[in-house]
Amino acid sequence: MSFWQELKRRNVVKVAVAYLALAWLVLQVTSIVVPAFELPEQVNRIVIFIGLIGFPFAIFFAWAYELTPGGLKKTTHVSNDESITNITGRRLDFIIIGLLSVTLLFVVWDNYWRSDSTESVQSGEASSKQPAGHLSIAVLPLTNLSSYSDNEFFTAGIHEEILTELSFIDGLRVASRTSSLKYVQSALSLTDIGKELNVRYIVEGSVRRINDNVRITIQLIDATTDAHLWATNYDRKLDDIFTMQSAVAKEIKNSIQLEIQPTQQSNSTSSVSTNAKALTYYQRAQSIEASERETEESLQRTKRLLELAVKEDPEFADAWGLLNEVCDHMRRTISMSGWYENDEDLFAELTTQAKYALDKAVSLAPDNLEVLLAQASDYVAEENVPDFQDTRKVFIDRAIELYPDAGMPVYVLAWWYQLNGQLDNATKSFKLAVEKDPFNARILQGAHIFFSFNTTCKSQACHDYVDTLYNRLADSVGGVTPLDTLGRLKGRFYQSGDASVFDELKQKQGDEFILKYGFDMLMLNSVMQTPIAVFLPYQEQPEHVTFDNEWALANHTFINVILLEHYVMQQDRSNIEKATKRLAFFQPQTNPEYWGEYWYRLHTQMSFALGDLENARENAQYLVDNRDKRFDPHGLDGIVAMAYVDADKAAELFLAEAAKYPNWLGADILAIDTRSHWRLLVHPKIIEYYVAHGKWIPYLAERLSVYEGLEIRD
């Protein structure tokens, strides 16, 4: 007898079929009973585990034992005359038929009668208890963060619109507005609220309004785990309140549907991607870009989301474009600020990834907004392509032409104007970018830096505007940094000429804090009259030092500039030579894109310190004849350099520039840095100029004796 025939004789096959049929039926019943009695989800897993473990035991006993009239015996101990396997097999046939019949009835009931009944209960009995594991959601009343009294009605309207839009999602139960209203300012956790409302998901958020601009912040939370699944901001203009409310509510509904029903096609009208997961990843990345301050962690998080987006949809041009920009930003922070521990391997990897992302984006949609912005901000091209500033302008203009309502192209244009010395145009463009996108974190930070650190503000209205930007930064991107505060104080100082605005900062951080701010170090050294002892420890620095990033290089360059001036005053030839050697070694490490012609000015100072007046004069004259409008819009480099070799000529250049431009900022900048510019500031004609204009006399009198006792002319 063959092995298969022996299996059938011992009814092993029939036992296996009966066991599987019974197991399937038990699992179906359990899947209904567990949620009905609100039993733990683990019960289902335990039942499956027991069923899997029991199957080999059932097969084993069917093979090894046989049921006889005398009871259960080992098969090997049963004689052919005693065996009744044919009778047992017949009984098993009836059992299998019975189990299959019950299974068939259950399938029909589950797919027809039960589903109809469930739908009837859901639509006709709102109070029926439904397990939170099903698709169910509550929208909590949005928080009004504005001082406008009528904004309460606007906020309530947004809440109503979101509820209405969510109700159109098939299979989603939405808790009523009345049920949600009682949780206004509730102390309960979202998990507890979810249990009370018997919902799986909760939507919460806020509405902030400034004039005709509004930011709506929305978050989706899984109430069973208290995990944040999705969050974003919606920035809009209040041209038509009702249209805007409806449009934003539709966008929120589409995004939520993509999150909780990722396998279903969204009703979203967005053309960026038809892949639900890819679009969700991209939207999360966009939200980080628009609402969070740029940090090492935020850039990494954004990059990862965009990598997931293009993995889900390799044809997603927007995601490729933004991925290029993020990789570019990470490269900049490594080279300029030493982020990511100056990881050279990461820098090389980002270079390759940025180029690939940009090439891919351009091949897919060259006129896409993200793609145009990526091309306008391409750091790899900036480093390697001659005259890239002109090429960049073409992409910026194209983006503004195709997307006139977008704020980011105007923001990029503002920086282009700044880099090319067109400060008036830069001022207008920064303000327009903020007007178009008033809560965008990147735009707010950039505009605040421009107005605070580029000394373009001279009116009270302008300084009020800077305060507005500062306060908005504090409210919308997680607070302000010491650099933000320094910029705000600088703006006030340039307007008033009163150095006491820095007193509190100095008391909190001490004299050494200026060592962190390379490009402002010379100004702060004079304003705060920093003791030379703060810089002297660096005089023992080796002559040949290399730096991994631009920020550290700038700090050490300006420390040595301050030390060099000190040694000149002390006539310390030995240390003059050491400082000039260090500076000469630093120069090739600097990026001309950020330093411009400044090194000609520095070489003038170095040559003067070493007694090489001929070379100093040549450098000074070069700066006068070749004024760089991008990096020296106030014409100060040539004037300051000339003061080392010919103070009379420098004074003439100063007065000519001041006469040409009534609101010339060069006079302010020159007066502030008394420790670097004292040679020109003590010239009789320059003294007369400041006496006539008045503002800086008290400040100068505290730092230069020739100004003591001078009366300001009316």
LUMKOL-775133 format. One line per 10 residues: their letters; for each residue x, y, z of C-alpha. Coordinates in steps of 0.02 Angstrom, whole numbers, plus 50000, padded with zeros to 5 digits. Example, Ala and Ser with C-alpha at 12.3 -4.5 7.8 and 13.67 -1.06 7.14 Angstrom:
2
as	50615,49775,50390; 50684,49947,50357
END
This chain:
714
msfwqelkrr	50000,50000,50000; 50069,50172,49951; 50097,50312,50077; 49956,50417,50003; 49834,50271,50013; 49885,50244,50193; 49851,50429,50231; 49677,50413,50158; 49645,50247,50248; 49688,50325,50415
nvvkvavayl	49576,50478,50372; 49722,50599,50392; 49671,50698,50237; 49490,50714,50294; 49545,50769,50468; 49655,50904,50389; 49511,50969,50280; 49390,50968,50427; 49518,51057,50538; 49549,51195,50409
alawlvlqvt	49362,51223,50380; 49329,51234,50566; 49479,51351,50593; 49421,51470,50456; 49246,51476,50529; 49313,51510,50705; 49422,51653,50640; 49274,51735,50553; 49165,51725,50707; 49307,51792,50815
sivvpafelp	49333,51942,50701; 49152,51992,50736; 49142,51948,50920; 49304,52035,50973; 49254,52213,50923; 49072,52184,50971; 49121,52144,51150; 49264,52274,51144; 49391,52137,51179; 49577,52173,51153
eqvnrivifi	49641,52158,50975; 49766,52029,51039; 49624,51901,51055; 49621,51882,50866; 49808,51849,50863; 49795,51721,51002; 49658,51625,50911; 49762,51621,50751; 49915,51564,50849; 49819,51422,50933
gligfpfaif	49747,51368,50765; 49918,51360,50684; 49994,51264,50830; 49848,51141,50837; 49854,51091,50653; 50012,50980,50658; 49947,50898,50820; 49781,50856,50735; 49875,50776,50587; 49988,50680,50705
fawayeltpg	49845,50607,50808; 49748,50562,50651; 49899,50464,50589; 49953,50385,50753; 49785,50344,50833; 49621,50268,50779; 49448,50274,50854; 49382,50096,50882; 49229,50021,50971; 49348,49988,51114
glkktthvsn	49407,50169,51124; 49557,50267,51060; 49704,50154,51017; 49870,50169,50929; 49846,50128,50746; 49985,49998,50752; 49890,49903,50888; 49727,49892,50788; 49699,49736,50680; 49614,49742,50512
desitnitgr	49461,49653,50584; 49448,49781,50725; 49474,49936,50616; 49322,50045,50576; 49414,50183,50478; 49285,50172,50338; 49145,50212,50461; 49248,50353,50542; 49287,50421,50368; 49103,50426,50325
rldfiiigll	49066,50523,50484; 49206,50644,50441; 49125,50670,50270; 48965,50728,50354; 49063,50842,50472; 49157,50921,50326; 48996,50946,50227; 48916,51025,50379; 49062,51142,50410; 49070,51195,50227
svtllfvvwd	48882,51228,50228; 48896,51338,50383; 49045,51427,50304; 48945,51461,50144; 48798,51530,50244; 48917,51641,50344; 48995,51711,50185; 48823,51753,50113; 48767,51833,50278; 48929,51932,50298
nywrsdstes	48926,52000,50120; 48742,52040,50102; 48629,52044,50255; 48761,52101,50381; 48832,52240,50269; 48658,52306,50230; 48615,52306,50414; 48777,52394,50461; 48751,52531,50333; 48573,52556,50396
vqsgeasskq	48632,52573,50575; 48771,52695,50528; 48656,52807,50430; 48503,52799,50541; 48569,52787,50718; 48704,52913,50763; 48713,52852,50941; 48762,52674,50896; 48929,52622,50965; 49065,52597,50833
paghlsiavl	49240,52536,50871; 49373,52670,50860; 49474,52560,50742; 49352,52602,50602; 49371,52759,50495; 49302,52893,50608; 49356,53072,50642; 49317,53224,50748; 49362,53404,50707; 49393,53506,50864
pltnlssysd	49351,53692,50858; 49500,53788,50789; 49593,53907,50904; 49583,54092,50859; 49756,54167,50883; 49710,54340,50819; 49656,54495,50912; 49519,54534,50785; 49347,54508,50864; 49267,54459,50700
nefftagihe	49399,54325,50675; 49297,54213,50791; 49163,54202,50657; 49292,54171,50521; 49371,54032,50626; 49201,53952,50658; 49166,53960,50472; 49326,53865,50431; 49276,53733,50560; 49106,53712,50479
eiltelsfid	49180,53698,50305; 49304,53563,50358; 49164,53461,50438; 49059,53476,50281; 49201,53424,50165; 49251,53275,50272; 49072,53212,50271; 49091,53180,50084; 49225,53047,50110; 49149,52875,50085
glrvasrtss	49163,52761,50236; 49217,52900,50356; 49108,52936,50507; 49123,53118,50561; 49078,53168,50739; 48949,53306,50742; 48994,53488,50770; 48890,53493,50929; 48987,53346,51002; 49154,53429,50964
lkyvqsalsl	49109,53602,51032; 49113,53546,51214; 49300,53515,51199; 49344,53700,51175; 49491,53732,51293; 49466,53558,51367; 49597,53491,51487; 49570,53314,51423; 49704,53230,51319; 49668,53196,51136
tdigkelnvr	49668,53011,51176; 49530,53036,51305; 49431,53147,51186; 49447,53012,51053; 49378,52882,51173; 49232,52993,51224; 49185,53032,51044; 49224,52853,50990; 49336,52911,50846; 49503,52852,50778
yivegsvrri	49566,53020,50715; 49560,53199,50779; 49590,53360,50684; 49645,53513,50781; 49722,53678,50729; 49727,53866,50739; 49691,54021,50637; 49804,54174,50642; 49755,54332,50547; 49860,54486,50510
ndnvritiql	49771,54620,50410; 49713,54534,50249; 49824,54382,50272; 49778,54224,50363; 49874,54067,50414; 49775,53910,50453; 49874,53774,50542; 49799,53599,50540; 49858,53438,50624; 49792,53260,50608
idattdahlw	49816,53149,50761; 49786,52964,50785; 49685,52969,50947; 49725,52788,50989; 49912,52822,50999; 49920,53012,51015; 50037,53010,50864; 50044,53159,50745; 50011,53090,50571; 50011,53249,50469
atnydrkldd	50021,53437,50490; 50034,53587,50376; 49998,53772,50358; 49883,53858,50234; 49927,54040,50199; 49797,54142,50106; 49740,54319,50065; 49565,54369,50122; 49503,54433,49955; 49343,54328,49961
iftmqsavak	49318,54251,50133; 49187,54123,50085; 49279,54063,49929; 49440,54051,50027; 49358,53954,50170; 49287,53828,50048; 49448,53809,49949; 49556,53780,50104; 49430,53657,50176; 49437,53557,50014
eiknsiqlei	49628,53553,50023; 49621,53495,50204; 49495,53360,50161; 49603,53297,50017; 49760,53290,50125; 49670,53199,50266; 49594,53075,50145; 49768,53039,50075; 49828,53003,50253; 49688,52891,50316
qptqqsnsts	49638,52812,50149; 49805,52804,50057; 49747,52666,49939; 49600,52768,49875; 49609,52900,49741; 49596,53074,49813; 49481,53206,49744; 49626,53329,49751; 49643,53439,49598; 49831,53455,49624
svstnakalt	49929,53409,49468; 50095,53378,49554; 50069,53191,49579; 49931,53063,49568; 50019,52952,49695; 49936,52977,49864; 50088,52931,49970; 50208,53034,49865; 50098,53188,49879; 50083,53166,50067
yyqraqsiea	50272,53154,50089; 50296,53309,49981; 50166,53409,50076; 50249,53366,50241; 50417,53423,50172; 50339,53584,50109; 50263,53615,50279; 50434,53600,50364; 50511,53718,50237; 50374,53847,50261
sereteeslq	50346,53840,50449; 50506,53787,50538; 50671,53873,50567; 50810,53790,50467; 50915,53673,50576; 51024,53521,50545; 50881,53409,50602; 50744,53497,50501; 50846,53487,50340; 50879,53302,50366
rtkrllelav	50695,53270,50401; 50641,53367,50246; 50768,53276,50138; 50707,53107,50197; 50525,53149,50159; 50570,53206,49984; 50672,53049,49954; 50518,52947,50001; 50411,53054,49886; 50519,53024,49732
kedpefadaw	50535,52840,49776; 50345,52825,49774; 50330,52930,49616; 50492,52945,49513; 50403,53067,49395; 50362,53193,49533; 50447,53352,49468; 50401,53461,49619; 50482,53339,49739; 50640,53324,49634
gllnevcdhm	50654,53514,49625; 50633,53539,49812; 50752,53394,49847; 50886,53485,49747; 50859,53644,49850; 50869,53550,50015; 51030,53461,49964; 51099,53629,49910; 51056,53706,50078; 51139,53564,50170
rrtismsgwy	51298,53588,50065; 51298,53774,50103; 51283,53744,50290; 51429,53622,50286; 51544,53741,50190; 51490,53900,50277; 51443,53850,50454; 51523,53681,50484; 51358,53589,50508; 51353,53398,50506
endedlfael	51528,53395,50582; 51604,53455,50418; 51574,53282,50346; 51669,53281,50180; 51589,53117,50124; 51416,53188,50156; 51464,53346,50060; 51516,53242,49909; 51359,53135,49922; 51249,53291,49929
ttqakyaldk	51338,53364,49777; 51299,53210,49675; 51120,53198,49739; 51084,53383,49708; 51144,53374,49529; 51046,53215,49493; 50887,53288,49571; 50901,53447,49469; 50934,53357,49305; 50786,53242,49338
avslapdnle	50671,53388,49384; 50719,53488,49229; 50691,53337,49116; 50516,53314,49188; 50449,53493,49198; 50569,53637,49162; 50434,53769,49195; 50376,53696,49361; 50392,53821,49505; 50500,53711,49616
vllaqasdyv	50610,53669,49466; 50635,53851,49418; 50677,53896,49599; 50799,53751,49606; 50888,53813,49450; 50892,53991,49518; 50971,53932,49681; 51086,53795,49614; 51239,53801,49727; 51337,53677,49621
aeenvpdfqd	51317,53788,49468; 51355,53942,49571; 51525,53867,49615; 51569,53810,49440; 51478,53911,49306; 51549,54081,49256; 51425,54226,49261; 51298,54117,49350; 51218,54273,49426; 51155,54322,49253
trkvfidrai	51092,54145,49218; 51005,54140,49387; 50908,54299,49346; 50831,54216,49192; 50757,54076,49299; 50695,54200,49430; 50607,54308,49301; 50527,54155,49222; 50461,54095,49391; 50385,54266,49429
elypdagmpv	50306,54272,49256; 50225,54101,49271; 50181,54110,49457; 50140,54292,49495; 50053,54253,49661; 50197,54152,49735; 50306,54236,49866; 50463,54128,49850; 50517,54185,49675; 50507,54366,49733
yvlawwyqln	50608,54320,49888; 50745,54242,49781; 50742,54397,49671; 50767,54506,49825; 50928,54414,49869; 50985,54429,49688; 50963,54618,49699; 51057,54621,49864; 51203,54520,49795; 51213,54638,49646
gqldnatksf	51213,54797,49750; 51036,54854,49704; 50980,54886,49882; 50826,54991,49840; 50757,54853,49729; 50804,54724,49860; 50707,54820,49992; 50551,54826,49884; 50564,54642,49837; 50585,54581,50016
klavekdpfn	50431,54678,50069; 50332,54610,49922; 50385,54431,49961; 50326,54451,50142; 50163,54526,50080; 50133,54377,49964; 50181,54244,50093; 50173,54328,50264; 50203,54174,50374; 50333,54081,50273
arilqgahif	50478,54044,50392; 50613,54056,50260; 50549,54222,50193; 50527,54295,50367; 50703,54247,50419; 50783,54311,50260; 50689,54476,50261; 50732,54505,50444; 50917,54471,50410; 50917,54590,50263
fsfnttcksq	50836,54735,50352; 50933,54708,50513; 51108,54675,50448; 51117,54774,50286; 51091,54945,50368; 50956,54991,50243; 50836,55055,50376; 50849,55236,50426; 50668,55288,50454; 50557,55249,50603
achdyvdtly	50433,55166,50485; 50567,55047,50425; 50618,55002,50603; 50436,54972,50648; 50431,54852,50501; 50585,54760,50567; 50499,54745,50737; 50348,54670,50648; 50458,54541,50564; 50546,54503,50729
nrladsvggv	50381,54478,50821; 50312,54371,50682; 50468,54262,50690; 50443,54242,50876; 50261,54191,50852; 50268,54080,50699; 50433,53985,50685; 50469,53932,50862; 50553,54086,50934; 50699,54198,50892
tpldtlgrlk	50886,54165,50900; 51027,54273,50972; 51069,54320,50792; 50891,54383,50766; 50903,54486,50924; 51072,54556,50873; 51001,54608,50705; 50855,54697,50787; 50973,54791,50905; 51085,54840,50759
grfyqsgdas	50937,54916,50670; 50891,55021,50822; 51072,55073,50845; 51093,55129,50664; 50937,55235,50681; 50976,55316,50848; 51165,55312,50865; 51139,55257,51045; 51257,55113,51089; 51165,55080,51253
vfdelkqkqg	51041,54972,51157; 51175,54836,51168; 51202,54850,51356; 51082,54713,51407; 51152,54594,51276; 51329,54627,51336; 51281,54599,51518; 51199,54433,51476; 51333,54363,51361; 51495,54449,51412
defilkygfd	51634,54521,51306; 51677,54357,51221; 51510,54338,51132; 51570,54445,50984; 51692,54307,50938; 51543,54213,50865; 51494,54349,50742; 51638,54366,50618; 51560,54483,50491; 51498,54599,50629
mlmlnsvmqt	51651,54581,50740; 51737,54745,50689; 51578,54844,50718; 51542,54761,50886; 51723,54782,50941; 51704,54971,50928; 51525,54983,50990; 51556,54880,51146; 51737,54938,51167; 51789,54757,51190
piavflpyqe	51952,54737,51289; 52099,54680,51182; 52124,54539,51308; 51976,54449,51228; 52077,54431,51066; 52255,54408,51131; 52240,54219,51160; 52231,54201,50971; 52402,54282,50943; 52482,54114,50979
qpehvtfdne	52384,54034,50837; 52497,53945,50709; 52528,54040,50548; 52463,53898,50437; 52287,53855,50493; 52149,53787,50381; 51963,53795,50415; 51821,53680,50367; 51689,53814,50346; 51668,53996,50297
walanhtfin	51599,54050,50465; 51750,53992,50566; 51865,54067,50434; 51777,54236,50447; 51789,54234,50637; 51976,54204,50637; 52008,54326,50495; 51927,54471,50587; 52010,54424,50753; 52177,54442,50665
villehyvmq	52124,54608,50585; 52088,54675,50760; 52254,54606,50826; 52348,54683,50679; 52279,54856,50717; 52328,54832,50899; 52506,54783,50852; 52522,54934,50737; 52472,55049,50880; 52599,54959,50992
qdrsniekat	52732,54960,50855; 52756,54774,50887; 52849,54722,50729; 52864,54538,50774; 52677,54513,50801; 52635,54621,50649; 52731,54499,50540; 52646,54348,50622; 52472,54422,50600; 52502,54469,50417
krlaffqpqt	52567,54294,50379; 52412,54217,50457; 52298,54331,50356; 52394,54295,50196; 52369,54110,50226; 52182,54135,50260; 52146,54227,50097; 52151,54079,49974; 52028,53987,50087; 51894,54122,50072
npeywgeywy	51756,54117,49943; 51763,54270,49827; 51574,54256,49809; 51557,54314,49990; 51711,54422,50013; 51718,54518,49849; 51855,54650,49845; 51875,54657,50034; 52046,54576,50024; 52115,54726,49927
rlhtqmsfal	52064,54833,50075; 52143,54708,50195; 52303,54701,50092; 52312,54889,50104; 52307,54876,50294; 52435,54734,50293; 52556,54829,50178; 52537,54986,50283; 52573,54887,50442; 52732,54816,50363
gdlenarena	52788,54988,50303; 52762,54952,50117; 52670,55113,50078; 52691,55098,49889; 52598,54932,49883; 52469,55000,50006; 52436,55149,49892; 52418,55036,49738; 52288,54928,49826; 52192,55081,49889
qylvdnrdkr	52189,55160,49717; 52130,54997,49639; 51980,54995,49757; 51938,55176,49717; 51947,55144,49529; 51859,54975,49533; 51716,54997,49654; 51617,54834,49672; 51433,54880,49676; 51385,54706,49736
fdphgldgiv	51495,54702,49891; 51533,54886,49919; 51375,54982,49874; 51423,55124,49994; 51596,55147,49916; 51682,55129,50084; 51817,55003,50041; 51913,55127,49933; 51888,55270,50057; 51946,55170,50209
amayvdadka	52094,55095,50114; 52147,55268,50052; 52144,55335,50231; 52297,55227,50272; 52406,55316,50143; 52321,55484,50105; 52194,55548,50232; 52161,55708,50134; 52113,55613,49977; 52008,55493,50079
aelflaeaak	51915,55641,50155; 51881,55712,49981; 51811,55544,49923; 51703,55535,50080; 51629,55709,50057; 51599,55681,49871; 51501,55523,49906; 51402,55606,50046; 51357,55753,49933; 51299,55635,49797
ypnwlgadil	51182,55536,49910; 51091,55637,50047; 51047,55480,50146; 51216,55398,50119; 51237,55250,50237; 51427,55255,50221; 51436,55397,50347; 51347,55289,50477; 51455,55137,50445; 51616,55239,50453
aidtrshwrl	51568,55323,50617; 51523,55160,50704; 51689,55068,50682; 51801,55195,50768; 51940,55070,50803; 51964,55032,50618; 51922,55203,50544; 51998,55324,50670; 52128,55388,50544; 51990,55463,50437
lvhpkiieyy	51872,55508,50579; 52000,55627,50656; 52023,55723,50492; 51963,55905,50517; 51845,55901,50368; 51766,55739,50427; 51746,55808,50603; 51659,55958,50529; 51542,55844,50431; 51487,55747,50585
vahgkwipyl	51465,55906,50687; 51351,55971,50550; 51247,55812,50548; 51245,55786,50736; 51182,55608,50764; 51349,55523,50795; 51435,55657,50899; 51390,55584,51072; 51445,55411,51015; 51608,55475,50940
aerlsvyegl	51647,55584,51091; 51649,55429,51203; 51777,55345,51090; 51885,55481,51009; 51951,55627,51112; 51945,55750,50966; 51755,55745,50974; 51743,55782,51160; 51655,55946,51198; 51601,55977,51018
eird	51431,56058,50998; 51306,55992,50873; 51252,56122,50747; 51068,56153,50717
END
